[in-house]
Amino acid sequence: MSQGSESYLVSLLGPATAGAVVSLAILLMIGLLARSALGHRRQLRKIREQEDDLALQRKAVDMHAMVKITGVDGRILYANDNLIQTIGYSVEELRGRYASDVFLDEDPRIAAEMWETLRRGDAWTGDNKLRRRHGTAIWVKTTAIPKMGRNGTLDKVITVYTDITDAKLRQQEGPLRAMFDRLQDEVYIFSVDDLRLHYLNKRARASLGWERLNYRSHFLSETTSTFDEARFRERVAPLLAGEVEAVIYESSLSGRPVEINLQLDESVVGEPRFVAVVRDISQRKQVEQARAAFVATVTHELRAPMTSIKGAMKLVASGATGPIPDKPAQMIDLALRNVDRLLLLINDLLDLEKLDNAQTEIRRDPVNLAELIDDAIAHNMGYAQEYGVTFTALPAMPSTLQIVGDRDRLMQVLTNLMSNAAKFSEVGGVVEVGLEDRGDEARITVTDHGIGIPEEAQSRLFERFVQAETAEHKKRKGTGLGLSIVKSIVERHGGRVDFFSIPGEGTTFVIDLPKASDEMSRAA
Amino acid sequence: MSDLPKILHVEDDPDIREIALMALEVVGGLDVVQCASGAEALERAPGIAPDLLLLDVMMPGMSGDETLTALRKVPQFSETPAIFMTAKAQHSEVDRLKELGALDVITKPFDPMTLADQIISIWQER
């Protein structure tokens, strides 16, 4: 209260009353001030509570979702920990860059539509794909909220991403999974990294007795007590290295023989996954066993009488049973030649039957191919003499070239090709056997300069009982199974066989076999 | 004992027995005694006292490998060299028979003119 006002009050009310009024006014002012301070404290407390709530909300958002803040130009200003951990880039690597340059897969048209929405001050929502640093991707639900400046223009954008990969996968694979559930085979889908189960079809769940179990929290190792992860990793290594499209092997699951077809699925977003189709092959095994038993029986039942017929005739022809006149001797020779032909046919048929049967063993020994060729030339000298030709190994054969395989079967391949080559050569001709190192493969060639293969017979040459029908070919007829056997054996070794032939000039057969790595040779 | 072994040949097929007898005795000049079954071989073997056992594999009743296993339990034949004859020439079969202690395996049909030489050669290389 100013001094002038006080004098005025004193003159108006007298000194005592004026003093009381002033005191009252002062008390009133103090009261007002105190009340104002109390209200301020309450407000402060309320603001602090709101701040705490906001901090908690932010923590919840940070835990649940990935958040980034970009400037009006789209460059990243901030990324929360969740986003950084999910996509695998550091804050420094992201700051100042465009999300689409680093981790965001977006359609330019949709991006333009989003920015238009944000500039109007409206929020935008949609689905996007985020690429992770190590190559995989995830689907996210995106919510972008604009922060407008004082002049009403866009200042910043706060974007929140929520991982919806699982839901997307279910949506994408829904029809596929319904189909898998109708299959008689078991289907297992599991992650590459930790072999966590993503999906089991109905048959697989039934086989495991897991109809009511939430298998998503389980691992492949829990599906069978005999699971050997090291062995499994070894098996799938070529698949992960991209060397093969599928790994197929036989195994035993709960005592049942099964065939497992494993493939890598990278077609969907998220982690790459293994898809294993497990087929019960109990029935097939029974059929194979029955076939093997049949072959064994036929082998015995056909060869036993052939042993007697051939043996008896040979003994007679040799004179061991007493002298025989010329004419009967000629007839016995004729019969013996046909017994040999019949034996050859029986052996070829049984060989094919055995090779067709997956149960028939193919040895896995290291085989030096140059040595094999030398032995084959020595072994087939009889054919060379019979047809008046010379077998020769081409010069510069790689002497250390090895494959892993069945030496006897490979000898059979060379014998079949070399005897054919001799048979279809002119007297005095040369049959060349070559060997070449072609990187991952070894190439063996058998070349003759004989009558060649007529064009009309070439396309069906590896079919059973197919032989060229010309008079020249009929004269030199075989069983018609030799080349089918060659093809079967070469394919059982993981190789290929082909030929080039010019009628009247000759034929070259080419065999390509996968070379043995040092590791394979050691393991064999 | 002469240089050439006395052979006990066990074979169920009478025709093959006859061919083998001709091949071994007439062509090869070997001393051969034949039995038509594993059971007969077990009964007669101690009296025959062979130097070499020549056994067919697939025989009804007692197979060739069962016959060898049974003979091995008789001390007199615990180490008598044996050769199998079989029409099954698969590696696994040959390996299995060799693991039983056979010197070698001859596949059928055999050549009667060379059978004796083949057996003598295996006998001498043992």
Interface residues (C-beta under 8 A of the other chain):
Chain A: A296 T299 H300 R303 A304 P305 M306 T307 S308 K310 G311 A312 K314 L315 S318 A320 T321 L343 K354 T360 E361 R363 D406 D408
Chain B: D13 D15 I16 E18 I19 A20 M22 A23 V26 V27 M58 A87 K88 Q90 H91 S92 K108 P109 F110 D111 P112 M113
